[in-house]
Amino acid sequence: MIEHARRLELRNGDVVCLPADTTYEQAGELLAALGPDGLNIRCLIVLGDVHALDEAAMNAAGWYRK
């Protein structure tokens, strides 16, 4: 997965959307890179299409559409 990455300038609070076919192992690699021993960034990682999420579920998680 990392070989398919492009340059990202992530900041705390960003949402990172990964393709739906991303494995949990691949997502774990990204988590390790973003965690305390890596970039030390807190972000939300979504597997699949973020637009497919239910608005009520997003609101319950603290996300609000502008």
C-alpha positions as YAML, in Angstrom:
chain: A
units: angstrom
residues:
- id: 1
  name: MET
  ca: [0.00, 0.00, 0.00]
- id: 2
  name: ILE
  ca: [2.71, 2.46, 0.93]
- id: 3
  name: GLU
  ca: [4.11, 2.27, -2.60]
- id: 4
  name: HIS
  ca: [0.78, 3.64, -3.88]
- id: 5
  name: ALA
  ca: [0.80, 6.60, -1.52]
- id: 6
  name: ARG
  ca: [1.24, 10.11, -2.72]
- id: 7
  name: ARG
  ca: [2.49, 13.07, -0.78]
- id: 8
  name: LEU
  ca: [0.03, 14.09, 1.87]
- id: 9
  name: GLU
  ca: [0.26, 17.02, 4.22]
- id: 10
  name: LEU
  ca: [-1.85, 15.68, 7.05]
- id: 11
  name: ARG
  ca: [-2.80, 17.70, 10.09]
- id: 12
  name: ASN
  ca: [-4.48, 16.74, 13.32]
- id: 13
  name: GLY
  ca: [-8.18, 16.13, 12.77]
- id: 14
  name: ASP
  ca: [-7.93, 15.22, 9.07]
- id: 15
  name: VAL
  ca: [-9.96, 12.37, 7.58]
- id: 16
  name: VAL
  ca: [-7.98, 9.85, 5.52]
- id: 17
  name: CYS
  ca: [-10.08, 7.81, 3.09]
- id: 18
  name: LEU
  ca: [-8.60, 4.52, 1.93]
- id: 19
  name: PRO
  ca: [-10.01, 2.28, -0.82]
- id: 20
  name: ALA
  ca: [-12.60, -0.26, 0.35]
- id: 21
  name: ASP
  ca: [-10.29, -3.15, -0.58]
- id: 22
  name: THR
  ca: [-7.59, -1.94, 1.83]
- id: 23
  name: THR
  ca: [-6.80, -4.69, 4.31]
- id: 24
  name: TYR
  ca: [-6.66, -4.09, 8.04]
- id: 25
  name: GLU
  ca: [-2.97, -4.99, 7.86]
- id: 26
  name: GLN
  ca: [-2.37, -2.22, 5.31]
- id: 27
  name: ALA
  ca: [-4.39, 0.25, 7.38]
- id: 28
  name: GLY
  ca: [-2.30, -0.80, 10.37]
- id: 29
  name: GLU
  ca: [0.86, 0.11, 8.48]
- id: 30
  name: LEU
  ca: [-0.56, 3.58, 7.91]
- id: 31
  name: LEU
  ca: [-1.56, 3.84, 11.57]
- id: 32
  name: ALA
  ca: [1.98, 2.97, 12.59]
- id: 33
  name: ALA
  ca: [3.36, 5.68, 10.31]
- id: 34
  name: LEU
  ca: [0.96, 8.28, 11.74]
- id: 35
  name: GLY
  ca: [1.24, 7.22, 15.37]
- id: 36
  name: PRO
  ca: [3.42, 8.47, 18.23]
- id: 37
  name: ASP
  ca: [6.57, 6.90, 16.82]
- id: 38
  name: GLY
  ca: [5.91, 8.34, 13.35]
- id: 39
  name: LEU
  ca: [4.36, 11.68, 12.44]
- id: 40
  name: ASN
  ca: [2.38, 11.82, 15.70]
- id: 41
  name: ILE
  ca: [-0.85, 12.92, 14.00]
- id: 42
  name: ARG
  ca: [-4.37, 12.19, 15.21]
- id: 43
  name: CYS
  ca: [-6.73, 11.58, 12.32]
- id: 44
  name: LEU
  ca: [-9.69, 9.47, 11.33]
- id: 45
  name: ILE
  ca: [-9.11, 6.65, 8.86]
- id: 46
  name: VAL
  ca: [-12.10, 5.51, 6.79]
- id: 47
  name: LEU
  ca: [-12.03, 2.36, 4.68]
- id: 48
  name: GLY
  ca: [-14.27, 2.83, 1.66]
- id: 49
  name: ASP
  ca: [-16.37, 5.72, 0.43]
- id: 50
  name: VAL
  ca: [-16.78, 8.36, 3.12]
- id: 51
  name: HIS
  ca: [-19.80, 9.72, 1.22]
- id: 52
  name: ALA
  ca: [-21.61, 6.41, 1.79]
- id: 53
  name: LEU
  ca: [-21.70, 7.00, 5.56]
- id: 54
  name: ASP
  ca: [-25.07, 7.73, 7.11]
- id: 55
  name: GLU
  ca: [-25.39, 11.40, 8.13]
- id: 56
  name: ALA
  ca: [-26.92, 10.49, 11.51]
- id: 57
  name: ALA
  ca: [-23.97, 8.18, 12.23]
- id: 58
  name: MET
  ca: [-21.52, 10.92, 11.24]
- id: 59
  name: ASN
  ca: [-23.28, 13.40, 13.55]
- id: 60
  name: ALA
  ca: [-23.16, 10.88, 16.40]
- id: 61
  name: ALA
  ca: [-19.40, 10.58, 15.85]
- id: 62
  name: GLY
  ca: [-18.99, 14.35, 16.02]
- id: 63
  name: TRP
  ca: [-18.85, 15.05, 12.28]
- id: 64
  name: TYR
  ca: [-21.04, 17.81, 10.94]
- id: 65
  name: ARG
  ca: [-21.61, 18.77, 7.33]
- id: 66
  name: LYS
  ca: [-21.07, 22.39, 6.49]
...
